Amino acid sequence: EIERAGFRIRIEGPARPTAAVLRRGASLAGGDPSPLAEVATVVASTEVSAPRPASPLPPASPDSLPEGLHVITSPIVGTFYRAPNPDAPPFVKPGDQVGKGMTLCIVEAMKLMNEIESDVSGTVVAVYPQNGQPVEFGEKLFAIQVR
């Protein structure tokens, strides 16, 4: 729900909305009706299931990972950066060889830049988050095929 300049919009419903409603009412303050005082409640009228992008790798549970594949997760909550600065190339990209202790990315937390290092040697198979994307503790960052 959001309200700005006398206009309020509220979106609600289950994961699969089934009805549509649009209402116009008097001003929220009870005065003269105006276009800015419209109240709209909108719920999608058809069930929409957007195609989900195919995950390049299975979930990070150790039981479901292919043999020799190691997933590096975020040790902190912050913002994921692939390069040391916007003009620099990324630390690593899929297909690159990495060694134990090599910097893979930066996770910024509270204005501190935390370098995330590889804890294994191998080949980068996947980079999960996009550059500048917020990441949570334990979220997958990289998949590495261990040599």
VMD Tcl script that builds the backbone (N, CA, C; Angstrom):
set m [mol new atoms 441]
animate dup $m
set s [atomselect $m all]
$s set {name element resname resid chain x y z} {
  {N N GLU 1 A 0.855 -1.162 0.000}
  {CA C GLU 1 A 0.000 0.000 0.000}
  {C C GLU 1 A 0.899 1.221 0.000}
  {N N ILE 2 A 0.549 2.198 -0.835}
  {CA C ILE 2 A 1.325 3.437 -0.902}
  {C C ILE 2 A 0.365 4.595 -1.124}
  {N N GLU 3 A 0.672 5.727 -0.504}
  {CA C GLU 3 A -0.158 6.921 -0.660}
  {C C GLU 3 A 0.757 8.100 -0.892}
  {N N ARG 4 A 0.476 8.841 -1.962}
  {CA C ARG 4 A 1.244 10.037 -2.291}
  {C C ARG 4 A 0.319 11.054 -2.922}
  {N N ALA 5 A 0.412 12.305 -2.489}
  {CA C ALA 5 A -0.345 13.427 -3.052}
  {C C ALA 5 A -1.835 13.112 -3.151}
  {N N GLY 6 A -2.374 12.464 -2.131}
  {CA C GLY 6 A -3.801 12.176 -2.118}
  {C C GLY 6 A -4.208 10.978 -2.958}
  {N N PHE 7 A -3.271 10.294 -3.565}
  {CA C PHE 7 A -3.573 9.098 -4.367}
  {C C PHE 7 A -3.071 7.893 -3.598}
  {N N ARG 8 A -3.924 6.899 -3.458}
  {CA C ARG 8 A -3.546 5.704 -2.710}
  {C C ARG 8 A -3.766 4.477 -3.587}
  {N N ILE 9 A -2.781 3.592 -3.591}
  {CA C ILE 9 A -2.919 2.335 -4.318}
  {C C ILE 9 A -2.553 1.210 -3.363}
  {N N ARG 10 A -3.354 0.180 -3.417}
  {CA C ARG 10 A -3.136 -0.979 -2.550}
  {C C ARG 10 A -3.246 -2.232 -3.398}
  {N N ILE 11 A -2.254 -3.059 -3.335}
  {CA C ILE 11 A -2.254 -4.323 -4.072}
  {C C ILE 11 A -2.225 -5.421 -3.022}
  {N N GLU 12 A -3.188 -6.320 -3.113}
  {CA C GLU 12 A -3.236 -7.401 -2.140}
  {C C GLU 12 A -3.757 -8.659 -2.787}
  {N N GLY 13 A -3.575 -9.753 -2.108}
  {CA C GLY 13 A -4.128 -11.004 -2.593}
  {C C GLY 13 A -3.153 -12.138 -2.419}
  {N N PRO 14 A -3.613 -13.331 -2.748}
  {CA C PRO 14 A -2.746 -14.501 -2.659}
  {C C PRO 14 A -1.706 -14.466 -3.770}
  {N N ALA 15 A -0.829 -15.441 -3.756}
  {CA C ALA 15 A 0.218 -15.516 -4.775}
  {C C ALA 15 A -0.368 -15.582 -6.175}
  {N N ARG 16 A -1.603 -16.096 -6.297}
  {CA C ARG 16 A -2.262 -16.177 -7.599}
  {C C ARG 16 A -3.573 -15.396 -7.528}
  {N N PRO 17 A -3.556 -14.079 -7.820}
  {CA C PRO 17 A -4.756 -13.258 -7.757}
  {C C PRO 17 A -5.834 -13.743 -8.724}
  {N N THR 18 A -7.118 -13.509 -8.344}
  {CA C THR 18 A -8.199 -14.007 -9.190}
  {C C THR 18 A -9.286 -12.983 -9.505}
  {N N ALA 19 A -9.289 -11.797 -8.913}
  {CA C ALA 19 A -10.365 -10.837 -9.165}
  {C C ALA 19 A -9.793 -9.456 -9.425}
  {N N ALA 20 A -10.586 -8.603 -10.073}
  {CA C ALA 20 A -10.156 -7.232 -10.332}
  {C C ALA 20 A -11.217 -6.271 -9.833}
  {N N VAL 21 A -10.772 -5.220 -9.135}
  {CA C VAL 21 A -11.691 -4.219 -8.600}
  {C C VAL 21 A -11.038 -2.866 -8.766}
  {N N LEU 22 A -11.791 -1.882 -9.245}
  {CA C LEU 22 A -11.315 -0.514 -9.349}
  {C C LEU 22 A -12.411 0.368 -8.807}
  {N N ARG 23 A -12.104 1.159 -7.766}
  {CA C ARG 23 A -13.107 2.007 -7.141}
  {C C ARG 23 A -12.668 3.453 -7.217}
  {N N ARG 24 A -13.660 4.350 -7.397}
  {CA C ARG 24 A -13.421 5.776 -7.267}
  {C C ARG 24 A -14.269 6.257 -6.109}
  {N N GLY 25 A -13.685 7.063 -5.279}
  {CA C GLY 25 A -14.430 7.540 -4.124}
  {C C GLY 25 A -14.242 9.013 -3.932}
  {N N ALA 26 A -14.900 9.543 -2.911}
  {CA C ALA 26 A -14.749 10.946 -2.566}
  {C C ALA 26 A -13.356 11.145 -2.006}
  {N N SER 27 A -12.989 12.392 -1.819}
  {CA C SER 27 A -11.648 12.666 -1.324}
  {C C SER 27 A -11.454 11.997 0.025}
  {N N LEU 28 A -10.227 11.666 0.336}
  {CA C LEU 28 A -9.933 10.960 1.570}
  {C C LEU 28 A -10.268 11.817 2.784}
  {N N ALA 29 A -10.243 13.136 2.626}
  {CA C ALA 29 A -10.542 14.031 3.736}
  {C C ALA 29 A -12.042 14.279 3.866}
  {N N GLY 30 A -12.842 13.742 2.976}
  {CA C GLY 30 A -14.284 13.895 3.041}
  {C C GLY 30 A -14.789 15.119 2.294}
  {N N GLY 31 A -13.934 15.857 1.607}
  {CA C GLY 31 A -14.324 17.057 0.870}
  {C C GLY 31 A -14.770 16.720 -0.535}
  {N N ASP 32 A -14.543 17.665 -1.445}
  {CA C ASP 32 A -14.939 17.483 -2.844}
  {C C ASP 32 A -14.123 16.371 -3.475}
  {N N PRO 33 A -14.781 15.560 -4.342}
  {CA C PRO 33 A -14.012 14.531 -5.046}
  {C C PRO 33 A -13.032 15.186 -6.011}
  {N N SER 34 A -11.882 14.610 -6.174}
  {CA C SER 34 A -10.914 15.115 -7.148}
  {C C SER 34 A -10.145 13.921 -7.695}
  {N N PRO 35 A -9.532 14.090 -8.876}
  {CA C PRO 35 A -8.782 12.980 -9.457}
  {C C PRO 35 A -7.657 12.492 -8.540}
  {N N LEU 36 A -7.075 13.386 -7.747}
  {CA C LEU 36 A -6.000 12.975 -6.862}
  {C C LEU 36 A -6.501 12.196 -5.666}
  {N N ALA 37 A -7.813 12.244 -5.409}
  {CA C ALA 37 A -8.348 11.552 -4.243}
  {C C ALA 37 A -8.905 10.179 -4.601}
  {N N GLU 38 A -8.611 9.724 -5.814}
  {CA C GLU 38 A -9.098 8.407 -6.216}
  {C C GLU 38 A -8.436 7.327 -5.383}
  {N N VAL 39 A -9.217 6.364 -5.036}
  {CA C VAL 39 A -8.687 5.217 -4.320}
  {C C VAL 39 A -8.803 4.035 -5.259}
  {N N ALA 40 A -7.687 3.389 -5.498}
  {CA C ALA 40 A -7.706 2.258 -6.429}
  {C C ALA 40 A -7.201 1.017 -5.729}
  {N N THR 41 A -7.965 -0.023 -5.837}
  {CA C THR 41 A -7.513 -1.322 -5.379}
  {C C THR 41 A -7.466 -2.201 -6.610}
  {N N VAL 42 A -6.296 -2.660 -6.934}
  {CA C VAL 42 A -6.130 -3.407 -8.172}
  {C C VAL 42 A -5.553 -4.776 -7.857}
  {N N VAL 43 A -6.219 -5.771 -8.371}
  {CA C VAL 43 A -5.723 -7.129 -8.272}
  {C C VAL 43 A -5.838 -7.717 -9.670}
  {N N ALA 44 A -4.839 -8.439 -10.103}
  {CA C ALA 44 A -4.835 -8.975 -11.465}
  {C C ALA 44 A -6.092 -9.797 -11.731}
  {N N SER 45 A -6.635 -9.660 -12.948}
  {CA C SER 45 A -7.877 -10.345 -13.271}
  {C C SER 45 A -7.670 -11.743 -13.819}
  {N N THR 46 A -6.484 -12.077 -14.159}
  {CA C THR 46 A -6.229 -13.432 -14.644}
  {C C THR 46 A -5.057 -14.007 -13.872}
  {N N GLU 47 A -5.021 -15.287 -13.805}
  {CA C GLU 47 A -3.900 -15.930 -13.151}
  {C C GLU 47 A -2.707 -15.857 -14.084}
  {N N VAL 48 A -1.636 -15.301 -13.592}
  {CA C VAL 48 A -0.437 -15.134 -14.396}
  {C C VAL 48 A 0.681 -15.901 -13.725}
  {N N SER 49 A 1.291 -16.761 -14.474}
  {CA C SER 49 A 2.468 -17.434 -13.942}
  {C C SER 49 A 3.602 -17.180 -14.917}
  {N N ALA 50 A 4.463 -16.243 -14.540}
  {CA C ALA 50 A 5.588 -15.895 -15.391}
  {C C ALA 50 A 6.560 -17.067 -15.428}
  {N N PRO 51 A 7.161 -17.294 -16.569}
  {CA C PRO 51 A 8.131 -18.380 -16.628}
  {C C PRO 51 A 9.312 -18.060 -15.724}
  {N N ARG 52 A 9.770 -19.043 -15.003}
  {CA C ARG 52 A 10.911 -18.849 -14.128}
  {C C ARG 52 A 12.177 -19.158 -14.904}
  {N N PRO 53 A 13.203 -18.303 -14.724}
  {CA C PRO 53 A 14.447 -18.596 -15.435}
  {C C PRO 53 A 15.049 -19.889 -14.903}
  {N N ALA 54 A 15.617 -20.638 -15.813}
  {CA C ALA 54 A 16.224 -21.912 -15.420}
  {C C ALA 54 A 17.463 -21.635 -14.602}
  {N N SER 55 A 17.571 -22.285 -13.488}
  {CA C SER 55 A 18.739 -22.138 -12.631}
  {C C SER 55 A 19.883 -22.915 -13.255}
  {N N PRO 56 A 21.067 -22.289 -13.386}
  {CA C PRO 56 A 22.164 -23.009 -14.018}
  {C C PRO 56 A 22.661 -24.172 -13.167}
  {N N LEU 57 A 22.390 -24.118 -11.862}
  {CA C LEU 57 A 22.861 -25.167 -10.967}
  {C C LEU 57 A 21.765 -25.527 -9.982}
  {N N PRO 58 A 21.825 -26.706 -9.406}
  {CA C PRO 58 A 20.843 -27.096 -8.407}
  {C C PRO 58 A 21.024 -26.285 -7.122}
  {N N PRO 59 A 20.083 -26.380 -6.176}
  {CA C PRO 59 A 20.222 -25.661 -4.918}
  {C C PRO 59 A 21.526 -26.022 -4.205}
  {N N ALA 60 A 21.916 -25.168 -3.249}
  {CA C ALA 60 A 23.223 -25.306 -2.616}
  {C C ALA 60 A 23.287 -26.342 -1.507}
  {N N SER 61 A 22.292 -27.196 -1.379}
  {CA C SER 61 A 22.396 -28.205 -0.331}
  {C C SER 61 A 23.470 -29.202 -0.739}
  {N N PRO 62 A 24.308 -29.602 0.198}
  {CA C PRO 62 A 25.428 -30.482 -0.141}
  {C C PRO 62 A 24.995 -31.802 -0.774}
  {N N ASP 63 A 23.808 -32.287 -0.427}
  {CA C ASP 63 A 23.350 -33.566 -0.971}
  {C C ASP 63 A 23.009 -33.477 -2.455}
  {N N SER 64 A 22.607 -32.264 -2.938}
  {CA C SER 64 A 22.134 -32.162 -4.306}
  {C C SER 64 A 23.163 -31.596 -5.279}
  {N N LEU 65 A 24.355 -31.225 -4.804}
  {CA C LEU 65 A 25.364 -30.659 -5.693}
  {C C LEU 65 A 26.081 -31.761 -6.464}
  {N N PRO 66 A 26.370 -31.492 -7.743}
  {CA C PRO 66 A 27.149 -32.459 -8.510}
  {C C PRO 66 A 28.523 -32.663 -7.857}
  {N N GLU 67 A 29.094 -33.808 -8.076}
  {CA C GLU 67 A 30.397 -34.142 -7.505}
  {C C GLU 67 A 31.435 -33.097 -7.909}
  {N N GLY 68 A 32.195 -32.609 -6.937}
  {CA C GLY 68 A 33.272 -31.664 -7.207}
  {C C GLY 68 A 32.839 -30.221 -7.324}
  {N N LEU 69 A 31.548 -29.915 -7.167}
  {CA C LEU 69 A 31.069 -28.539 -7.283}
  {C C LEU 69 A 30.953 -27.944 -5.885}
  {N N HIS 70 A 31.552 -26.781 -5.695}
  {CA C HIS 70 A 31.573 -26.113 -4.396}
  {C C HIS 70 A 30.870 -24.760 -4.539}
  {N N VAL 71 A 29.950 -24.446 -3.629}
  {CA C VAL 71 A 29.237 -23.173 -3.665}
  {C C VAL 71 A 29.786 -22.271 -2.572}
  {N N ILE 72 A 30.131 -21.046 -2.961}
  {CA C ILE 72 A 30.585 -20.044 -1.997}
  {C C ILE 72 A 29.402 -19.148 -1.689}
  {N N THR 73 A 29.122 -18.984 -0.398}
  {CA C THR 73 A 27.975 -18.187 0.038}
  {C C THR 73 A 28.448 -16.913 0.719}
  {N N SER 74 A 27.532 -15.961 0.838}
  {CA C SER 74 A 27.853 -14.691 1.463}
  {C C SER 74 A 27.967 -14.850 2.979}
  {N N PRO 75 A 29.068 -14.386 3.558}
  {CA C PRO 75 A 29.224 -14.487 5.006}
  {C C PRO 75 A 28.496 -13.374 5.766}
  {N N ILE 76 A 28.001 -12.371 5.013}
  {CA C ILE 76 A 27.347 -11.215 5.628}
  {C C ILE 76 A 26.228 -10.705 4.732}
  {N N VAL 77 A 25.390 -9.845 5.290}
  {CA C VAL 77 A 24.361 -9.145 4.526}
  {C C VAL 77 A 25.007 -7.884 3.963}
  {N N GLY 78 A 24.776 -7.600 2.692}
  {CA C GLY 78 A 25.365 -6.398 2.100}
  {C C GLY 78 A 25.049 -6.292 0.627}
  {N N THR 79 A 25.859 -5.507 -0.080}
  {CA C THR 79 A 25.698 -5.303 -1.518}
  {C C THR 79 A 26.852 -5.975 -2.242}
  {N N PHE 80 A 26.509 -6.801 -3.234}
  {CA C PHE 80 A 27.480 -7.591 -3.993}
  {C C PHE 80 A 28.077 -6.754 -5.118}
  {N N TYR 81 A 29.410 -6.743 -5.207}
  {CA C TYR 81 A 30.103 -6.064 -6.307}
  {C C TYR 81 A 31.096 -7.036 -6.928}
  {N N ARG 82 A 31.050 -7.147 -8.251}
  {CA C ARG 82 A 31.934 -8.068 -8.973}
  {C C ARG 82 A 33.320 -7.503 -9.208}
  {N N ALA 83 A 33.476 -6.153 -9.107}
  {CA C ALA 83 A 34.750 -5.502 -9.412}
  {C C ALA 83 A 35.111 -4.519 -8.298}
  {N N PRO 84 A 36.389 -4.152 -8.201}
  {CA C PRO 84 A 36.807 -3.230 -7.156}
  {C C PRO 84 A 36.275 -1.804 -7.348}
  {N N ASN 85 A 35.962 -1.430 -8.580}
  {CA C ASN 85 A 35.337 -0.136 -8.859}
  {C C ASN 85 A 34.551 -0.245 -10.160}
  {N N PRO 86 A 33.656 0.714 -10.436}
  {CA C PRO 86 A 32.779 0.595 -11.606}
  {C C PRO 86 A 33.497 0.495 -12.950}
  {N N ASP 87 A 34.723 1.041 -13.050}
  {CA C ASP 87 A 35.438 1.034 -14.325}
  {C C ASP 87 A 36.349 -0.185 -14.500}
  {N N ALA 88 A 36.526 -0.946 -13.446}
  {CA C ALA 88 A 37.441 -2.095 -13.487}
  {C C ALA 88 A 36.721 -3.351 -13.991}
  {N N PRO 89 A 37.480 -4.280 -14.560}
  {CA C PRO 89 A 36.875 -5.561 -14.956}
  {C C PRO 89 A 36.525 -6.366 -13.705}
  {N N PRO 90 A 35.608 -7.331 -13.828}
  {CA C PRO 90 A 35.250 -8.147 -12.656}
  {C C PRO 90 A 36.445 -8.953 -12.157}
  {N N PHE 91 A 36.421 -9.252 -10.855}
  {CA C PHE 91 A 37.474 -10.081 -10.277}
  {C C PHE 91 A 37.540 -11.417 -11.008}
  {N N VAL 92 A 36.372 -12.065 -11.173}
  {CA C VAL 92 A 36.296 -13.347 -11.876}
  {C C VAL 92 A 35.011 -13.413 -12.689}
  {N N LYS 93 A 35.022 -14.297 -13.689}
  {CA C LYS 93 A 33.819 -14.553 -14.490}
  {C C LYS 93 A 33.757 -16.051 -14.744}
  {N N PRO 94 A 32.592 -16.562 -15.134}
  {CA C PRO 94 A 32.505 -18.000 -15.400}
  {C C PRO 94 A 33.584 -18.443 -16.391}
  {N N GLY 95 A 34.229 -19.553 -16.063}
  {CA C GLY 95 A 35.302 -20.087 -16.898}
  {C C GLY 95 A 36.687 -19.754 -16.375}
  {N N ASP 96 A 36.803 -18.771 -15.479}
  {CA C ASP 96 A 38.104 -18.398 -14.926}
  {C C ASP 96 A 38.593 -19.441 -13.929}
  {N N GLN 97 A 39.907 -19.627 -13.907}
  {CA C GLN 97 A 40.555 -20.489 -12.912}
  {C C GLN 97 A 40.818 -19.641 -11.672}
  {N N VAL 98 A 40.507 -20.168 -10.491}
  {CA C VAL 98 A 40.764 -19.456 -9.241}
  {C C VAL 98 A 41.566 -20.351 -8.305}
  {N N GLY 99 A 42.318 -19.716 -7.444}
  {CA C GLY 99 A 43.087 -20.438 -6.442}
  {C C GLY 99 A 42.551 -20.122 -5.056}
  {N N LYS 100 A 42.874 -20.963 -4.120}
  {CA C LYS 100 A 42.453 -20.763 -2.743}
  {C C LYS 100 A 43.020 -19.421 -2.255}
  {N N GLY 101 A 42.170 -18.583 -1.661}
  {CA C GLY 101 A 42.583 -17.279 -1.164}
  {C C GLY 101 A 42.456 -16.151 -2.168}
  {N N MET 102 A 42.087 -16.450 -3.418}
  {CA C MET 102 A 41.925 -15.423 -4.445}
  {C C MET 102 A 40.618 -14.657 -4.219}
  {N N THR 103 A 40.659 -13.318 -4.383}
  {CA C THR 103 A 39.468 -12.487 -4.214}
  {C C THR 103 A 38.494 -12.733 -5.355}
  {N N LEU 104 A 37.232 -13.026 -4.996}
  {CA C LEU 104 A 36.195 -13.292 -5.992}
  {C C LEU 104 A 35.269 -12.098 -6.199}
  {N N CYS 105 A 35.007 -11.361 -5.110}
  {CA C CYS 105 A 34.073 -10.240 -5.179}
  {C C CYS 105 A 34.225 -9.407 -3.918}
  {N N ILE 106 A 33.408 -8.362 -3.831}
  {CA C ILE 106 A 33.327 -7.527 -2.638}
  {C C ILE 106 A 31.881 -7.512 -2.192}
  {N N VAL 107 A 31.654 -7.631 -0.886}
  {CA C VAL 107 A 30.329 -7.424 -0.321}
  {C C VAL 107 A 30.440 -6.220 0.611}
  {N N GLU 108 A 29.745 -5.145 0.241}
  {CA C GLU 108 A 29.773 -3.918 1.037}
  {C C GLU 108 A 28.719 -4.008 2.122}
  {N N ALA 109 A 29.140 -3.744 3.355}
  {CA C ALA 109 A 28.222 -3.727 4.489}
  {C C ALA 109 A 28.578 -2.526 5.354}
  {N N MET 110 A 27.638 -1.633 5.523}
  {CA C MET 110 A 27.830 -0.435 6.353}
  {C C MET 110 A 29.073 0.351 5.945}
  {N N LYS 111 A 29.224 0.580 4.662}
  {CA C LYS 111 A 30.331 1.338 4.073}
  {C C LYS 111 A 31.695 0.672 4.218}
  {N N LEU 112 A 31.712 -0.599 4.624}
  {CA C LEU 112 A 32.953 -1.361 4.675}
  {C C LEU 112 A 32.978 -2.335 3.506}
  {N N MET 113 A 34.091 -2.354 2.784}
  {CA C MET 113 A 34.230 -3.242 1.632}
  {C C MET 113 A 34.911 -4.536 2.097}
  {N N ASN 114 A 34.153 -5.625 2.070}
  {CA C ASN 114 A 34.642 -6.929 2.526}
  {C C ASN 114 A 34.973 -7.795 1.320}
  {N N GLU 115 A 36.248 -8.110 1.154}
  {CA C GLU 115 A 36.655 -8.970 0.049}
  {C C GLU 115 A 36.294 -10.411 0.386}
  {N N ILE 116 A 35.604 -11.070 -0.543}
  {CA C ILE 116 A 35.237 -12.474 -0.371}
  {C C ILE 116 A 36.240 -13.295 -1.172}
  {N N GLU 117 A 36.925 -14.196 -0.491}
  {CA C GLU 117 A 37.967 -15.004 -1.121}
  {C C GLU 117 A 37.492 -16.435 -1.339}
  {N N SER 118 A 38.091 -17.075 -2.321}
  {CA C SER 118 A 37.787 -18.474 -2.595}
  {C C SER 118 A 38.427 -19.351 -1.523}
  {N N ASP 119 A 37.676 -20.336 -1.066}
  {CA C ASP 119 A 38.244 -21.269 -0.097}
  {C C ASP 119 A 38.643 -22.588 -0.753}
  {N N VAL 120 A 38.552 -22.636 -2.089}
  {CA C VAL 120 A 38.986 -23.808 -2.855}
  {C C VAL 120 A 39.658 -23.346 -4.144}
  {N N SER 121 A 40.384 -24.231 -4.792}
  {CA C SER 121 A 40.945 -23.974 -6.122}
  {C C SER 121 A 40.078 -24.675 -7.144}
  {N N GLY 122 A 39.861 -24.019 -8.278}
  {CA C GLY 122 A 39.050 -24.638 -9.321}
  {C C GLY 122 A 38.649 -23.654 -10.399}
  {N N THR 123 A 37.559 -23.985 -11.094}
  {CA C THR 123 A 37.040 -23.174 -12.188}
  {C C THR 123 A 35.686 -22.598 -11.800}
  {N N VAL 124 A 35.521 -21.290 -12.010}
  {CA C VAL 124 A 34.234 -20.645 -11.721}
  {C C VAL 124 A 33.212 -21.147 -12.739}
  {N N VAL 125 A 32.117 -21.722 -12.222}
  {CA C VAL 125 A 31.063 -22.258 -13.086}
  {C C VAL 125 A 29.912 -21.256 -13.209}
  {N N ALA 126 A 29.585 -20.567 -12.107}
  {CA C ALA 126 A 28.461 -19.630 -12.127}
  {C C ALA 126 A 28.681 -18.511 -11.124}
  {N N VAL 127 A 28.169 -17.330 -11.485}
  {CA C VAL 127 A 28.105 -16.184 -10.585}
  {C C VAL 127 A 26.622 -15.916 -10.406}
  {N N TYR 128 A 26.110 -16.068 -9.188}
  {CA C TYR 128 A 24.667 -15.987 -8.967}
  {C C TYR 128 A 24.101 -14.567 -8.914}
  {N N PRO 129 A 24.585 -13.663 -8.040}
  {CA C PRO 129 A 23.953 -12.334 -7.985}
  {C C PRO 129 A 24.438 -11.422 -9.106}
  {N N GLN 130 A 23.649 -10.416 -9.403}
  {CA C GLN 130 A 24.034 -9.385 -10.364}
  {C C GLN 130 A 24.877 -8.341 -9.633}
  {N N ASN 131 A 25.684 -7.598 -10.366}
  {CA C ASN 131 A 26.500 -6.546 -9.774}
  {C C ASN 131 A 25.600 -5.490 -9.132}
  {N N GLY 132 A 25.895 -5.117 -7.897}
  {CA C GLY 132 A 25.114 -4.106 -7.190}
  {C C GLY 132 A 23.869 -4.647 -6.505}
  {N N GLN 133 A 23.666 -5.944 -6.569}
  {CA C GLN 133 A 22.476 -6.561 -5.978}
  {C C GLN 133 A 22.682 -6.798 -4.485}
  {N N PRO 134 A 21.651 -6.536 -3.660}
  {CA C PRO 134 A 21.760 -6.883 -2.238}
  {C C PRO 134 A 21.807 -8.399 -2.066}
  {N N VAL 135 A 22.620 -8.847 -1.112}
  {CA C VAL 135 A 22.708 -10.276 -0.812}
  {C C VAL 135 A 22.486 -10.489 0.684}
  {N N GLU 136 A 21.968 -11.644 1.012}
  {CA C GLU 136 A 21.700 -12.026 2.398}
  {C C GLU 136 A 22.792 -12.959 2.902}
  {N N PHE 137 A 22.864 -13.109 4.207}
  {CA C PHE 137 A 23.770 -14.077 4.812}
  {C C PHE 137 A 23.420 -15.469 4.289}
  {N N GLY 138 A 24.410 -16.205 3.818}
  {CA C GLY 138 A 24.197 -17.566 3.341}
  {C C GLY 138 A 23.705 -17.663 1.906}
  {N N GLU 139 A 23.484 -16.544 1.227}
  {CA C GLU 139 A 23.024 -16.576 -0.171}
  {C C GLU 139 A 24.173 -17.017 -1.079}
  {N N LYS 140 A 23.831 -17.818 -2.102}
  {CA C LYS 140 A 24.841 -18.314 -3.033}
  {C C LYS 140 A 25.454 -17.149 -3.818}
  {N N LEU 141 A 26.783 -17.136 -3.896}
  {CA C LEU 141 A 27.497 -16.136 -4.684}
  {C C LEU 141 A 28.144 -16.763 -5.922}
  {N N PHE 142 A 28.883 -17.856 -5.716}
  {CA C PHE 142 A 29.617 -18.495 -6.807}
  {C C PHE 142 A 29.518 -20.017 -6.698}
  {N N ALA 143 A 29.588 -20.655 -7.863}
  {CA C ALA 143 A 29.748 -22.116 -7.908}
  {C C ALA 143 A 31.103 -22.354 -8.552}
  {N N ILE 144 A 31.895 -23.209 -7.906}
  {CA C ILE 144 A 33.248 -23.496 -8.390}
  {C C ILE 144 A 33.414 -25.006 -8.560}
  {N N GLN 145 A 33.881 -25.394 -9.736}
  {CA C GLN 145 A 34.196 -26.803 -9.983}
  {C C GLN 145 A 35.582 -27.030 -9.408}
  {N N VAL 146 A 35.660 -27.825 -8.363}
  {CA C VAL 146 A 36.914 -28.066 -7.653}
  {C C VAL 146 A 37.840 -28.903 -8.522}
  {N N ARG 147 A 39.138 -28.532 -8.546}
  {CA C ARG 147 A 40.096 -29.341 -9.316}
  {C C ARG 147 A 40.690 -30.399 -8.450}
}
mol reanalyze $m
mol bondsrecalc $m
mol representation Tube
mol addrep $m
